[in-house]
Amino acid sequence: MPLYSENLIEEVRSKSNIADVVSGYVKLQKKGNSYFGLCPFHNEKTPSFSVTPGKEMYYCYGCGAGGDVFSFLMKYENFTFGEAVETLAKQAGVTLPVKEFSSRAKRESDKRQRLLEANKEAGKYFYMLLRSEHGAAALAYFKKRGLSDETMRRFGLGYSDKFSDDLYRYLKKQGYEDEVLKDSGLVSYSERGGGRDKFWNRAMFPIMDVRGKVIGFGGRVMGDGEPKYLNSPETVIFDKSRNLYGLHIARTTKKPQLLLCEGYMDVIALHQKNYKLRSRRDAEESLYKILGLTAKPRGFVKGAADELMVQVQAAYAKAIMVARTPDDWDDLDYIMGQYPVDTNRLEAFYNCRKR
Ligand SMILES: [Zn+2]
């Protein structure tokens, strides 16, 4: 896929009138500063789909679909980002250079690609290990937590072996250079010992970006080691302030509300339960998009996470609810338990501004 500079993408965006573009697909009517029409992403009889040219955004109050002119085309036409840019550039009369990138930018883009490949390869390796005899304890752990084979597959769960350079040697054998591995978040280096795995003897949770590409991992130690949970460090491909666990699944769920939980296991368990929660506002039960934090912000869902949540809300959901864990019980065991979920105990509340 060709890559274009931010400036060029901005130029295409500003020369594309979002209302014009959308009205090529949806019949729109002007109301105040916005246009309204029937949402193309869910079935409805009264228009709740809005386009606001001033903000260059579209948003559906019914299903929560929202974004800019590029994401509209990506969603409607199933385009990649590059295809959306090219289509709009053509319409707006912006010439896209064939070779936009300097050699340095090209190198950086190749590096990024290589880091994504290394993380994907690691994910595949961990996945395989979980299902080998080496992974027996981790597999037993996941099963004890009530996860089905289907759920484990869906979330790509795995296991990192006991040897401290197992993955390192595997990736080297696959042709990954130290120069790539040192920036992958998977390996740390010391003068004496050389490459050493960041994760070993852990149940592994691949963290994927919105497109489902593995960008990092969370690992829970087997046994008594410290720390109990370990996450990949931030890397070129893993920006903790811009990613939520489960976003690639949540974005395709046509549901207006979002349930935010703290941990990976909470997200996975709630998905397996096909989680339904009674909203305080209306009595109707509905399935929520379920997301977890990839980093624990200070003062849970405050400050740093706030901005991200507002963005997520604008793009994906009408309201965000937060699953909070009372200190005295383990919500996961509670959710996965035999008895029905008591929504009063899973304290949920609207966090961000209601739309
Ligand atoms: Zn909609």
Residues whose N, C-alpha, C, O or C-beta is under 5 A from the ligand:
A	BS01	ZN	C39 F41 H42 C60 G62 C63 G64 A65
